[in-house]
């Protein structure tokens, strides 16, 4: 009887020691952590427990973890945040990016690019948000958030997006307040009239719900005043997307003859207007981006404008855009900040975009490939580069959701 009791006691003790020793689920070792919120850009280990960041230290013993990921020569980043995408996919005819075939299911395009959070900007309006929530948000592993279209019926294209009668700031704000954990902003897009009502109704909704507005501006001939938009109509914290576009009906940021940027653009950024890349299928030109960087102007946030018209063209994915900026001379630390902590602040989700202890463990591990790479813009202008970002591993809430080379096994 005594022998059995002793054996049982020893077995329980060994079990407790094993459990105590392996207190973390995953340990990422030997990588360079870039966490802008916490001012970290150095080699650090990151331990994860129960979906949260458990420890961040220079050296964490491997014995504490059930699984160890060796990130030697790689970069550890908070999960990337893409604040401009189109994910209200469906099969309804003539519905464009609002339950239509031009939008894309997020999970097929996010994790392999290190993206763990996306914002669908304008696919749904206040009339069809519940359908978007049920159809996309609720069933996605990717964290999917929304900027409501100021048009009540959403981004269905054509005449529907020109309908001033369907632009209601009060009803848009009411829906945003009803789903304030999911609806984080308001979107204006594709309006080609001379009126300022779409912008003004969106700002009205933004004020009522205390959320930012994103503007896809232009389309009217003659061009509406970009200076008026940036300096008078928009508020600090509002977002001007497609920053490096050169499209009909919109003043460019960079004057292509002189290569200079007007003073009001710098003043607008200084007063808090957010300049977003929003690359897309037609909204990124090296003839804008290169002189902008030369003039000391950088975007606040890097985003894709992902949809069927951009995914296989010059845009491709978040990391391809980030690689373009890397090869245009922007430091990697700044590029990651513009894809993590800055967008988290812009959408008022400061629980995201960093790897503080206790934060949800959305994590991206990146490699920087070296070689000869070509990058082109939406009109086929090309630059050569020697570095290209590649996603090695993505964790969403502490779970491995993408592993390129099996480093988590």
N, C-alpha and C positions, 0 to 999 in steps of 0.2 A: 504494500500500500504506500509506504514511504517512497519507494523507488519510482512508482507511477506519479506520485505528486511532484517529486523532484524533476522528473522528465518533463512534466507539464509546465512546471515553473520555468525551466530552462527554455522550452519552446516559446512560451509567451515572451520571455525576455529577449530572445533572439529576434522575434517578430517585431517587438517594440523598437529595438535598436535599428533594425532595417528600415522601419517606417520613419523613425526619427532621422536616420542618416539620409534618406532620400526625401527630403522635405519639399523639393521642387519637382515640377513635372518635366520641364525642359530647361536646359542651360545652354545658352549661346556663348561660346568662348572665342577669344582671340581676334574678334573683329574690331574695326574702328567704328565707334558709335558717333553718329551725328544727330544730336538732339538740340535744336536751336533754342527751345524754351528754357532748357536747363544749362545752356552755354557749354555743351559738351562736344568736342571734336577730338577724340583720342581713343586709344585702345581701351575697351571696357568689356566686361562680361555682363550678361543680362540673364537673370533667372526668372522663370515664369511659374506661377502656381495658381491653379483653379481659374485660369483665364485672365489673370492679372499680372502686372509686373511686380515681382516679388523682391528682387534685389538687383541693384546696379552698382557694381564695384570693379576695381581694377583686376582683382583676381578672386574668383569664387571656386572653391574646390569642386572637382567633378563628382565627388562622392555624394554630394547633396541631391543630385538629380537622377531621375529615372531615365532621361534621355539627354545626350549631349550632342550639340551641333557645333562642329568646328568651322568657324568663319574666318580662318586665317586668310589674310589678303583681301578680305571683303569688307563691305560697309554695312553697318546696322543702322536702319532708319525707322522712325515711326511709320506706320502704314501710310501710304500716299493717299492724298485727298484730291479727287478731281471734281472741281466745283462747277464744271460746265460740260454736261453730257446729256444725251437724249435716250431715255430708257423706257418710255411708255410705249412698249412694243405691242403689236396686235395685228389683226388681219382685217380690220374694218376698211372698206373702200374709201378712197379720197380723204384719208385721215392723217396723212403725212407723219408728224411726230407725236400725235395724240391718239394712241391706240391704232397706229398704222404700221406699215411694213418698213418704214425708213428708220424707226427707232430700234434699239438693240437690247436684248436681255443682258443685264449687267454681268452675271457670273461668268459668262463666256469670254469676257474681255477685260476683267479687272485683275484678278489674282495673278495671272501670268505676267502682268505688268507692274506688280507690287502695289496695286491700288486696293484699298480696303473700304473706302468710303466714296460714294459718288453723289452728286447733286443733279437731279433731273431738272433742267431749267426751262420751264414754260411748257412742258408737254401737256400737263393738266391745268385746267382752270378751276374755278370754284365749283363749277357744275359737274365736273367728272373726276374730281380728286379721289372720291371713294372707290371708283373703279380702278384707278391707278394704284391705290393702296392695296386693294385686294389682289389685283392681277400681277403686280410687280414687287411692291415693297414687302408684303407679308411673306412671299415665297422665296426671297433672295437671301443667299448667305452674305453677299455684299451688303454693307450698310447703305441703304438708299434713302436719300433725303430729297426735299422738293423746294423749288421756287415756283410758286403759282404764276401762271400766265395772267396778265391783266385782262385778257380776253376770256370771258367766262367759259367758253367752249374749248379753250386750250389752243395748241399750236397745230391747227388743222390745215393751214396754208390758204393761199388764194384770198378770195373776198372775205372769208370768215375772219381773217386777221386784220382786215381793214374796217371792221364793224365797230364804229365808235359807240354805238348804243349798247354793245355787249362789254364795255369796259367800265367796271364798277369797283371803285376803290373800297367802298364800304363793305360790299359783299365778299370781296377778296380778303379783306382783313378779318372779317368774321370767320371765314373758313380757316384762315391761318391761326387764329386764336383757338379754334376748336381742336386743331391738330398741331399745337405749338411745338410738340416734340419732333414733328416730321416736316412741317412747312416752315422754312427758315428764311424765305425771301419772296420777292415778286419779280417777274420778268416781263420786259417789253421787247418785242422783236418783230421785224419784217413789216413794220408800218411804213407806208410810203407817202402818206399825206403831209400836208403843210401844217396840220394842227399839232399843238403840244399836249393835247388832252391825254394821250396814252401815258406819257411821262408823268404828267400831273396826277392822274388817277393812281398810277403805281406808287408815287411818292405819298399820296394820301393814304393808301393802304399801308405803306411802310411806316408812316407816322402812327397810325391807329394800332398796328400790331407790334411796333418797335422792332422791325426787321429791315434788312437792306433791300435795295432795288438793283437789279442787273439790267443794263440797257444794251441791246443790239441796235445801234443807231444808224439811221440813214435810209436812203432810198428815194428821197424827194429831189426833183430838179426844179429850181436851183437848190443847192444844198442848204439845209438848215444850219444855224450857227453852232458849231462844235464848242466854241468858247462859251456861249450862253448855256449850253447843256452842262458843261463841266463846272462852270463858275456860279451859275444862278439856279438852275433847275434841280440839280442833284445835290444831295447832302453828303457831308463827310461819312464815309463808310459805304456809300453806294458804289456800284461796280460798272465800269465801262469795259465791255468785253470786245473781242476781236481787235485788240490794241494795235496789232501790226498788219491790219488789212489795208488794201488799196482797192476799194470797190466804188462803183458808180453811185453817186448820190450821197457820199460822205467824205468830209475833209479828212485827209490823212494826218497822222501825228507828225510825220517827217515830210517837209516840203522836198519833193524828189528832185527839184532843180537845184536848190541850194544845199540840200542835205541837212538843213537845220530844223530844230524843233521850236515852235513858238513859246514865248515865255509863259503864256497862260497854261500850257500843258504842265510845266514844272510846278507852277503855282497851284494847279488843281491837285496834283499828287501830294504836294505839301499840305494842302488843306484837308486831305484825307480821302480823296477820290481814289478808288482801287482800280488799277489798270490790269486787266486779265488778258492772258494770251488768247484763249478760245480759238485754237488753230483751225479746226474744221477742214472742210473740203475746199474753201475758197477764201480763207481769211488770215493767211499768214504769208508775208512776203519778206524775203531777205533784204530787198531794197528798202524796207522800213526798219526791220530789226537791227541790221548791221550798223547803219548810221545812228540809230537811237542809242545803241550801246556805246558807240564811239563818242556820242554827245553826253554820256553819263546818265542816260535814262534807261532804267530797267523796269520790267513789269513787276507788279506786286505778287501776282499769282500766275502759276502755269497750269493750263487746263487743255483738254482735248477738243471739245465740241464733237464728241464721238457720235456717229450715226453711220448709216450704210454708205453715205456719200463721202465719208472721210476715212473710214477704217482701212481701206486698201490703197489709198493715195499717198500724198506727201505726209499726212499726219501720222498714220499707223497706230500709235498708242502713246501713253503718257511718257514712257521712257525714251521713245524716239524724239519727242519734243525736248525733253530734258537734255538729251544728248546733243541736240542742235545748239542749245545754249552753252553747253560745256565746250563745244568746239568753236563757239563764237567768243570764248574767253571769259565766261562767267564762272566763278569758282563753284566747285561741287557743293560746298557747304551752303552757299546762297541758293543754289538750285533746289536743294532738298528743303531748305527753309520755305521757299516759295511753293513747295508741293506738300507741305505738312503743317507747320505751326502757323504760318501766315493765313492760309485758307481756313484753318480751324477758327482763328480769331475773326475773320471776315464773316463767317456764317454763324458766329456767336456760339460755337461749340468748343469751348476751351478745355473740355474733357478729352478732346482728341488732339492728334498732331504732336504728341510727346510721349516719352517713356519714363515718366515719373513713377516712383514706387506707388502702387495702388491703382495706376491707370489701367484701362483695358489693354490687353496685350495684342494690339494690332501692330505687327512688325514686318518690315521688309528687309531682306538681306540682298545687297546688290554687289555685282562684280563690275569692274571697269575693264572692258576688253580693249586691248591695244592692237592697232593694225591700220589698214587703210579703208575708210568708210565714206560713202557718199550720202549726202543729205540734200533733198530738194524741196522747193516750196510749191505753192499751189499753181504757179505758172511755169514750173519746170526749171527755174533758176537753181543752180546746184553749187554747194560748197563741199570741199573735201575735209575730212576729219580723221584724227588718229585715235580717238577714244569713243567708246560706245557703251552705254549702260545696259546691263542685263540683269534681270531678276533671277536670283538663285532660289529664294525661299520666301514664301508669304505665310504669315500667321494671322488668323482672324480670331480675336478673342481667345488667344492662346492655343488654337488648334491649327495644325498644318493644313493649309488649303491649296498650296502649290509648292512643288519641289522639283526644280529643273533637273538636278543631277543626283538626287537621292541623298543629299547631305544630312537629312534627318533620320536616316535609317542606319 
